[in-house]
């Protein structure tokens, strides 16, 4: 088990994240932590601000400033939770039309899980209630659920990580299950962490040995105290 650098909090944004990723690699040289074999704790080369602004112009989205800093100062994807972070090109391929739609996001509500639950109960009864208009109504409900969520990585299977691009929780990251099961426990969940907080929390736990063995790989133990 390693120690964190004493001057970590004084490091500039990009240096801090790159330092933690390098130390995580040193702590897990064989990349046994789930998903790390794919990204190897390395980042792709950064992109310039003009590329980011062109993306925003094409998609109608405004990226959180910290995410822009990550893309332009740290890397265009790479090391990160589970299978790592997508490049901006991969992010663009994952965009749904509903992502950039205007209106209240799921996480603008006081109880997002309850809103998700109520909407999905309605979705189960769409055919009965709306008949031929069920598809349109389903699209409208779906847009309400994923509005403002930009997929930036994956946990595998149907689980993806997202960052909020609008609303009260803009800049926060979370996870959603595209199966969209109609139970509130399957609602998209917000970690209420910024991108850097999320990444640093992940790398720090690997560095400090806060991992547990699960079948044929290690996974980060988020219940353990740092």
C-alpha positions in Angstrom: 0.0 0.0 0.0 1.3 3.5 -0.9 0.8 6.9 0.6 -0.7 9.9 -1.1 1.7 12.8 -1.9 1.8 15.4 0.9 1.6 18.2 -1.6 -1.3 16.7 -3.5 -3.9 19.4 -2.6 -1.4 22.1 -3.8 -0.9 20.5 -7.2 -2.5 22.2 -10.3 -5.7 20.4 -11.6 -4.1 18.4 -14.4 -1.0 17.5 -12.4 -3.0 16.2 -9.5 -5.1 13.9 -11.6 -2.2 12.6 -13.7 -0.1 12.0 -10.5 -3.0 10.0 -8.9 -3.4 7.9 -12.1 0.3 7.1 -12.2 0.3 6.1 -8.5 -2.7 3.9 -9.1 -0.9 2.2 -11.9 2.1 1.6 -9.5 -0.3 0.2 -6.9 -1.9 -2.1 -9.6 0.8 -2.9 -12.1 -0.9 -5.9 -13.5 -4.2 -4.0 -13.9 -6.2 -6.4 -11.8 -8.8 -3.8 -10.8 -12.0 -4.2 -12.8 -11.8 -2.5 -16.1 -8.3 -1.1 -15.7 -6.8 -3.6 -18.2 -8.6 -1.5 -20.9 -7.3 1.9 -20.0 -4.0 0.9 -18.2 -4.2 4.0 -16.1 -3.2 6.2 -19.0 -4.9 9.1 -20.7 -5.2 9.9 -24.4 -3.6 13.2 -25.5 -5.6 16.3 -24.7 -7.6 18.2 -27.3 -7.8 21.9 -27.9 -10.6 24.2 -26.8 -11.6 24.8 -30.4 -12.4 21.1 -30.8 -14.6 21.2 -27.6 -16.4 24.3 -28.8 -17.1 22.7 -32.2 -18.6 19.7 -30.4 -20.8 22.1 -28.4 -21.9 23.9 -31.6 -22.8 20.6 -33.3 -24.7 19.1 -30.4 -26.3 22.1 -28.8 -24.7 21.1 -25.4 -22.6 23.2 -23.1 -20.1 21.1 -21.4 -19.3 21.6 -17.7 -16.2 23.8 -17.3 -14.3 21.2 -15.3 -15.0 18.5 -18.0 -13.6 21.0 -20.5 -10.5 21.4 -18.4 -10.1 17.6 -18.2 -10.4 17.2 -22.0 -8.0 20.0 -22.7 -5.5 19.7 -19.9 -5.5 16.0 -18.8 -6.6 13.9 -21.7 -9.3 13.2 -24.3 -10.6 10.2 -22.3 -8.6 7.2 -20.9 -8.0 6.3 -17.3 -11.1 6.3 -15.1 -13.7 4.3 -13.2 -14.2 0.8 -14.5 -13.5 0.8 -18.3 -12.4 4.4 -18.2 -13.6 7.6 -19.8 -14.7 7.9 -23.4 -13.0 10.2 -25.9 -15.1 13.2 -27.0 -15.6 11.4 -30.3 -17.0 8.4 -28.5 -19.2 10.6 -26.3 -20.7 12.2 -29.4 -21.6 8.8 -30.8 -23.5 8.1 -27.5 -25.6 11.3 -27.6 -29.4 10.8 -27.7 -31.6 13.5 -29.2 -33.3 13.9 -25.9 -30.0 14.7 -24.1 -29.9 18.3 -25.4 -33.6 18.9 -25.1 -34.7 21.8 -22.9 -36.7 21.6 -19.7 -36.4 20.2 -16.2 -33.9 17.5 -15.7 -34.5 14.4 -13.5 -32.1 15.8 -10.9 -33.9 19.1 -10.6 -36.7 17.4 -8.7 -36.5 17.0 -4.9 -36.9 13.2 -5.2 -35.5 12.0 -8.5 -36.1 8.3 -7.7 -39.8 8.9 -7.0 -40.2 10.9 -10.3 -38.5 8.0 -12.2 -40.7 5.5 -10.5 -43.9 7.4 -11.3 -42.9 8.0 -14.9 -42.0 4.3 -15.5 -45.3 3.2 -13.9 -47.0 5.4 -16.5 -44.8 3.8 -19.3 -46.1 0.4 -18.4 -49.7 1.6 -19.0 -49.0 3.6 -22.2 -50.6 1.2 -24.6 -53.8 1.1 -22.5 -54.0 4.8 -21.9 -52.7 6.3 -25.2 -53.3 3.6 -27.9 -51.7 4.7 -31.2 -50.1 7.7 -29.5 -48.2 5.5 -27.0 -44.9 5.7 -28.9 -44.9 9.5 -28.9 -45.8 9.6 -25.2 -43.1 7.1 -24.4 -40.6 9.3 -26.2 -41.7 12.3 -24.2 -41.3 10.4 -20.9 -37.9 9.1 -21.9 -36.7 12.6 -22.7 -37.7 13.7 -19.3 -35.6 10.9 -17.8 -32.3 11.5 -19.7 -32.4 15.2 -20.4 -29.0 16.8 -19.8 -27.2 13.4 -19.1 -24.1 13.1 -21.3 -22.7 9.5 -21.3 -18.9 9.7 -20.6 -18.0 6.1 -19.8 -19.4 2.6 -19.0 -19.5 0.1 -16.2 -20.3 -2.7 -18.7 -23.5 -4.4 -19.6 -26.3 -1.8 -19.7 -24.7 0.5 -17.1 -23.2 3.8 -18.2 -21.7 6.8 -16.4 -22.9 10.3 -17.2 -22.2 13.9 -16.4 -25.0 16.5 -16.1 -24.7 19.2 -18.7 -27.6 21.3 -17.5 -29.9 21.9 -14.5 -29.2 22.3 -10.8 -26.7 19.4 -10.7 -24.7 20.6 -13.8 -21.2 19.1 -13.6 -22.1 16.2 -11.3 -21.6 12.6 -12.3 -23.8 9.5 -11.9 -24.8 6.2 -13.3 -27.8 4.9 -15.2 -29.1 1.5 -16.4 -30.4 1.6 -20.0 -32.8 -1.3 -19.2 -34.9 1.4 -17.5 -36.7 -1.2 -15.2 -39.9 0.2 -13.7 -38.6 0.1 -10.1 -37.3 3.1 -8.3 -34.0 1.3 -7.3 -33.2 1.2 -11.1 -33.5 5.0 -11.3 -30.4 6.9 -12.6 -28.3 7.7 -9.5 -26.3 10.8 -9.0 -23.1 10.5 -7.0 -23.2 14.3 -6.4 -19.4 14.5 -7.2 -17.7 16.6 -9.7 -15.6 14.8 -12.4 -12.3 15.5 -10.6 -13.7 14.4 -7.2 -15.1 11.2 -8.8 -11.8 10.4 -10.5 -9.6 11.3 -7.5 -11.8 9.2 -5.2 -11.3 6.2 -7.5 -7.5 6.6 -7.9 -7.0 7.3 -4.2 -8.7 4.1 -3.1 -6.6 2.0 -5.5 -3.4 3.7 -4.2 -4.4 3.1 -0.6 -5.3 -0.5 -1.2 -9.1 0.0 -0.6 -10.0 -2.8 -3.1 -11.7 -6.1 -2.5 -11.4 -9.4 -4.4 -14.5 -10.3 -6.5 -14.4 -13.6 -8.4 -11.5 -13.1 -10.8 -10.7 -9.4 -10.4 -10.4 -6.7 -7.7 -13.0 -4.0 -7.4 -12.8 -0.6 -5.6 -14.3 -0.7 -2.1 -16.3 2.5 -1.9 -17.6 1.6 1.6 -14.1 1.8 3.1 -13.0 5.0 4.7 -10.1 6.9 3.1 
